[in-house]
Amino acid sequence: MAVETKPRRPKNKISADLSGPPASKDDIRSLPATIEWLRRQGLLLETDVEVDGDLELTGVQKHFDGSYPVLFNNVKGYPHARAVTNLFANMDIVNRYFGWNDGKERTKKLAHALTHPIPAEIVEQNEAPVQEEVITDDLEVNKWLMAIRHTVLESEITIGSGNSVVIGDYFHGGSHIGYNRMNFRWGNVGTFQPAPGGHMWQIMTEHYKDPKPVPFTMAFGVPVAATLLAGGGFDYAVLPRGGDELGAAGAVQGFPMRYVKCRTIDAYTLADAEYVLEGEFYPQDKRYETAESEKADTQGRFHFHPEWAGYMGKAYRAPTFHVKAITMRKRASKPIIFPLGVHMLDCHNIDTTVRESAIYELCERLQPGIVQDVNIPFPMTDWGGCIIQLKKRNKWEDGWARNFLVAAMSCSQGMRLAIAVDSDIDIYNMDEIIWCLTTRVNPRTDILNPLFGGVGQTFIPEERLTAGDKQWTGMNTRFEGGMAIDATMPYGYENDFMRPVYPIDRVDPKKWFDDSEIASAKAIMHGWVETLSRYGR
């Protein structure tokens, strides 16, 4: 592939300091407003050089995984569009969207938002930015919405950045928003993959034999709080069917989300999205996600769309979504699409942030005051595990570590690894976690294997193998059971687990070295030693 050599014409100065004031309410009302705020804050990589959705965009994103949001103003084949990636790749930036100081505060404040929604407000159609243009006669979806190919292993492009939005009766009076991948192989008709057990799977199962299709919308380029809530999959003890996910998004941002009546179907959608597909869902009209899998008449064998677990996804037969209209902001504004790259921190942070708070809330409901924080590190994968931090207050609370672990695994479809640690452990540092597992776990009594034979995830290869020589689908794979590890200290034995704390608070290195020498020395410290030096351990 030839390397572009013409000037990049940088749009703004990039700041090396990620700290600063939080975004205002006006800055997060819409995706364009948030992009403008990122630009003002020096937190946006921006280019006018053309980017191709076929391999180029995800390649650039992986180069900058965990770094700044990246805005492409020139998208090949889409003169009306812009594209942004890495919108949620860096949690320091995400914290500034919503005014959170750190991970622990984020977990607790988001948990409160999940249980204290601010109901969304309906607006008139002429007030909805997403309906500035309404297209009903040219419904070739891949022409309007940027489709991408992540890797050379995939045979076809796909659209994985759409948020299903279901409001009202089909969600038992509540509101749902969530990610679903699609492949529009037939113009205005595309496959729609409802994750087994997810909200859209529940809707599909309930209405599978209905004589009429299910009307709903797919929204693209939504406000950042809506994007955050769209990642809350498999949290259904806390965000059940009939819950108000858009209301929770409103509570996160501090003001109501806005929704609007659709133009061509009996449904509602997000008024401040960039694009919307209005359509109907046909549960029984199942088609193969790729021509390759269709030709072989085989599910779960051919590569398609990477998965959150860090492996290549597979093509399946999926129900279909039939588009009746495409609505969007005025083309002159070049509305923005957020073509989410899978198995990158962008995707991971969206999928885990709500999940961490839901697990925290679940444990608080079981017994309040013990759980301090929850983290799902990137290598644990989006839905594959969690680390729960506890602070026991008396001997009676010793057993709650196991109750919390098993509850989290029971309420989380296919969770494979859950770890409980004490409050002296930095749950955002994997070196600290490995040290804790090595020094605080009795392998005979502290390792549990619950849920054997329960419901798992077909997107994890180890679980696919349980299908043997059958096709790998959710119907013929079985969960081998997860692993829960109680890595907490027994209450009352803290003195036996006393950590050495060195006198960093009594010593100032400036007594011996100047600022440049200290900065140079600190710069080459990596891994666990850097963490220990901050705490003096």
N, C-alpha and C positions, 0 to 999 in steps of 0.2 A: 504494500500500500504506500503510495507516494506521500511524503510528508509536506504539509502546507508550509510555505516559507514566507508568505507576505505578512506585513505587520499586523499585529493583533489588535491594535488600537484600544488599549485598556481604557475602560470607562471611568474607573474610580480607583482611589488609593486603598490598598488592602491594609487593614490594621492587624498588627501582630498580637494585640491585646484583646482577648475575648470578653473581658469584663466590661462593665458599663451599665447604664440605666436600662431598665426593661422597656420593651415596646409599649406604646400607648394603645388604648382601645382602637383608635382610628387606624393604627399601624397593622392591626391583625383582623380587620373587618373583611378583607379580601386578600387573595393571593397577590394581585398587583400592588396593593398597599404594603404588604409585607416585603415584597421584592424591593420596593422603593426605600423602605426603612433599612433593609440590609445594605443597600447601596450607600445610604447616608452614613451608616455606622462603620463603613469600611469592611464589611463582612461578606462581600459578594465578588466572586470571580466572574467576569463578564467578557464575552467575545462576540465579534461580528462575523467571524470565520464560519463558513457553512459546516454543519455537522450532519452526518448521515445516521439515521436510526438503526441501520443495519450494521451492528458491531461497533461503530465509532463511539456512539454516545456512552454505552456502558463501559467501553475501554477507557475513555476519559474519566468517567466516574470512578472506576476502580483505581486509577492513578491517584485520585484525590480522596479516597475513601476515608471518612472520619474528619475531613477538613471543611472548607468553606462551601456554602451553596454555590452552584455554577449555573449561570444563565447563558443560554445560547440564543442569540437574536436572529440567527439565520439557520433555518432547518430545511434540509434538502427535501424537496417534494411538497413542502408545506409553506408557501409564501405568506399565508395568512397567520402563521403561528410562531410562537417562541417556546422554548423548552427549558425547564429548570430541573436540576438534580441536586442531591446532597442537602435537601431542604431540612432534613432532620438528622444529618450525619454526625453533627457535633453537639453533644448534650449541653455544653456551656452556652451555645447559641440558642438551643431549644429552651433552656431555662430562662433566657432573656425574653423570649416571646411572651412568656406567661408570668414573669416576675418571681420565679423560684430561685432561692439562693443556692441550693445544693440538692443532691440526690435525696437525702432524708426528708427535707422539707417538701420536695416534689412528690414523693410517695404519699405523704400524709395529706397534703392539700388536694392532690388529685383524688385520693380516696374519699375525701369529704365532698368533692364535686360530683363523684359518681352517685352519691346518696342524697345530694341536695341540688337537683337539676333546676335550671332556669328555663321554663318552657319557651319553645321557639315561637316567633311571631309570623303571621301570614302577611304577605304584601300583595298588592294588585299586580297583575301581569305587566302593566306599563311601567311599573317601578322596579321590575326585576332585571338587573344587568344581564343575566344569562339568557334572557329572551329578547334582546335587542335585535337579533336575527333569528328567524324561524325558517328552517329548510325542510320541505316535505317532498320535493320532486327530484332530488339528487342525493340518494341515501347510501352511496358507496362509502361506508364508514371509514375504511382505511385511507380514503382521500382527504377526510377532514380531521381525523384524529391520528396523531403520530403513533405508528406501530413500530416495535423494535425487535431486534434479535440480539439476545445477550451473548451467545457463544457460537462458535463454529459447529458445535455438536447439534444444534437445532436446525431442522430442515425448513422452518417457516417462521415468519414474523408473528408477533402476538401483541395484544394490548392488555397489560396487566395493571394499569394505573387507574382503572375505573372504580368508583365507589357505588355499590348498590345502595339505593335510598328507598326505604319502605316506611311509609307513614300512615297510621290509621288502622283500619279493620284487618288488613292482611298481616299486621304485626300485633294483633290483639289490643289495639288502641294506643300503642306506643310508637316509638320511632327507632329505626335501625339504620346504621351506616356501616359499611364494611367493604373490604377489597375482594374483588373476584376477577380472575383472568378470563379473557375472551380471545377467540380467533375468528375474525369475520371472513371466512372462506367463501361466503356466498353473498357478497355485496352488503345488503342490509340485514343479513341473518348470520349470527355468529354463535359458536359454542360458548356456553356459560358454565364455569366450573364452581359449583357450590361445595365448599370443603365439607367432607363428611362430618356430620354432627353440628356444623355451624348454623347460624341463624337462617341463612338462605336455604340450607339443607332442611331445616325444620319447616320453613314455609313450603318448600317443594314437596316434602312428605305429606304435609297436611292437605295440600291442594292437588296432589298427584292425579286424582281421578275427576277433578272438576271439569265440567264441560267447556268452560271458558278459560283462556290463558290468564295468568296473573300480571296485571299492569304495574310496572314500577319504572324507575329511571336509573341510569348510570351517570354519575356526575364526575366531572374532571376539573382539576384546578380549583379545589375548594379551599375555604379559609383554613388556616393551620390548626385551629382547635378541632375542626371537623375531621381533618386528616388524622390527628392524634386519636380521636375516638374510633375512627375506622379500623384501627389496628387492634381493637379490643376483642380478639377472638377467643372463644372457649373460656370465657369468664362468667359463665351463665348462672352460677350461684349468686353472683353480685349484679350482673347485667343480664337478667333473664328475658325471655320472650315477653313482650308487653312493656319492657322498660323503656326509658326515655333517653336514648343515646345522644340525640341532638340537644336535649335539655342538659345533659351532662357536659357536652361540648360548650354550651352557653355558660355553664357554671365555671368551666375552665378559663374561658376568655373574659368572663365577668359581665356579659350582656347577652341578650337573646340571639340565637341563630335566626335567620330569616328563611322562610320557605314560600313557595308559590305554586298555584295550580298549574298543571301541565296544559299544553295547547291541544294535544291530540289524544290523550288517554285520561282515564279517570284516576289520577294519582297526583302526588305533589313531589316537588324536588327542591333543592337548595337554590335560593334566589341569587346568591352571590358566587356561584360557581362560574367557571370560565366556559365550559361546554357541558351539555347534557344530551344524553341519548334517551328519548322517550320511546318505550317499547313494551312488548309483551313477552312473558316467559312461558315457554311450552315444556313442561316437565317430561312429557312422553316423547317429544320429538328429539331423540338422541342421535347425535352425529359424532364422528371421530374428530378429535382436535387437529389432526394432521392428515394430509393425503397419504403419507407413508403408513400410518397405522390403519387407515381405512383400506388401503390396498391389501395389507396383510390380515385384515379383520382380526386384530389383536390389540388388547388393552395392556397398558403398563409395561411395555417392552421398549418402545422407541422414545428417544430423547425428545423432550419438549419443555422449555421454560424451566430454568433452575428453581430449586425449592429452598425454603428457609432453613432446612436442616444442613445445607452445605453440599448437597449432591444434586446431580442433574435430575430434573423432573421427568415424568413420563407422560405420554399422550394417552388419553382415555376417551371413551364415549361419554359425551356430556349432553345435558339438555340444552336447548337453544333459546336465544334472545332475538326477537324480531323487531327491528327498529322502525318506528312510525314517523319520527321526526328527529331532527338534530337542531338544537337551539344553542346559541352562543352569543358572546359579546360581539360588538361590531368588529368586522374584520380589520378595519383601519387601526384598531387598538392593538392588533396582533395578540390575541388572547394566549395565555400561557398554559401549556400542558406539563404535568409532572410525571414523566414516564419512569415510574419507579423501578429501579434495578434491584433484583432479588439477591439475597445473601450478601448484602452490603449493609454498613451501619445505618444508612438511610432507612432501609426496610426494617432492620432489626429494632432500631429505636422506636419506630412507629408501632411495631408489633408487641413490644415488651413493656413500654412505659405504663400503659393502662393495666396491663396484666400484673405488673409488680404491685400496683395500688390495689387491684382486685384481690390479690392473695393477702396483702396486708389487711384489707377490710374483712376478708373471710376469717382470718385469725382473730381479729378484734371482736368479731361477733361471737366467736367461740369462748374467748376469755380475754377481756380488754387489759391493756397495759403491759403485756409481756413482750409482744413483738415490737421491735424498734425500727426495723427497715427491711426491705426486700430488694434484692437485685437479681437480674438475669443477665449474666455476662454473655458477650457475643459467642464464645465457644460452646455455651450451653444451648445455643440456638433458640429461636423465637419461642417455641412452645415445648421445648425439650426438657427444661429444668428450671430450678430457682434456688437461691440462697436466702434463707430466712435468719435474720439476726434477732436474738432474744436477750432479755435481761431478767433473770429469775429473781424474785423477791423473797422467796421462802422455799422450804423443802417441798411443800405440796405442789409447787409449780414445776418441779423437776420433770414430771411426765408429760407436760404440755408440749414439749419439743416434738415428741412422737405423734401426738394428736394433730398438731399443726402440719407435720410432714405428710401424714396419711390423708388428712383432709384436703390438702393442696393437690395431692396426686389423684384423689378420687374425683375432685371437681375439675380436673384439668385433663382432658382427653389425651392419652398417650404420653403424659409426662414420664420421662425416663430416669431423671436424677433430681432429687431434692435434698438439700443439705441444711441442717440447722447449726448455727454457730453462736458464740457468745458475743456480748457487746464490745469486748476488747478487740474483736477481729474486724479489720477493714474489709467489708464485703465487696468493695469495688477493686480489690487487688487480688488477682488469682494466685500470686506467690503466697500471700497470707493464707488463702484458703487451702492450698496444698500443704502448707506447714501445719495448719490446724488438723487436716485429715490425717496427717502422718503422726501427730503427737497426742491427739485427744480421742481417738476412735478405738474402741475395743471391737475387733473384727468378729467376735463371737456373739456379741449382744447389741451392738450399735448399728448394724447394717440390716435393714429390713427389705423384704421383697414383696410388697403388696400388689394386689390387682392382677395376679396372674390369670390370663384368659379373658381379661376385660377388653374394652374397646381401645384400640390404638390409633396410629396414624399411618396411612398407606404411603405417606411421603418420606418415611424413614426406611432405607433399604433393609435394615435388619428385620423389620417387621414384615416387609414384603416377602422375605424368604420363607415365612411360615406358610405361604400359599403353595410351596413346593413347585410342581411343574404346571400349576394352574395359572390363569391370568392374574396379574397383580391388581386386585381391586379391593375396595373397602369391604366387600362381602365375603372374601375368602382369606383374609389375613387376620391374624390374632396377636394380641399384645402379650409379650412374654413376661410382663410385669416390670415395674420400675424399681429403682433402687433408692431407698430413703436412708440417709446417714445422719445419725445424731452425733454431731461433733461438738456438743456442749460439755462443759465441765459439770460434774455432779455438784449440786448445791451444798455448800459447807466445806468444800475442798479447794477453795480458791487459793489458799496459801500454798498448796502443793503444785499449783499451776501458775505461780507468780512469775511474771515476766520481768526480766531485768530492764530497768529504765535508767538510761545514762543521763548525766547532768547537762543536757543541752540548754536547759533554761538558765543555768548558772554560768554558762560559758558563751562569750561572744567572739566568734572567729576574727572579728575586726581588730582585736587586741594584737593579733599576730600577722594578719594579712590584709592587703587592701582590697577594695571592692572588685577590681578586675581579676585578681588572683582567686578570690572566693568564687566569682561567677564562672571562671574557667574550670576550677576544680569540680564545682557542682555539675557543670555541663556534661561531664563524662561519667557521671553516676547513673546507672540504669538498673532497672529491676527492683527486687525486694529491698536492696540496701537503701535506695532512695526513699522508699516508704518508711523504713525503720528509722532513717535519719530525721525524718520529719517528726516522729513521735518519740524519738530518743530510745527506742527499744533495740 
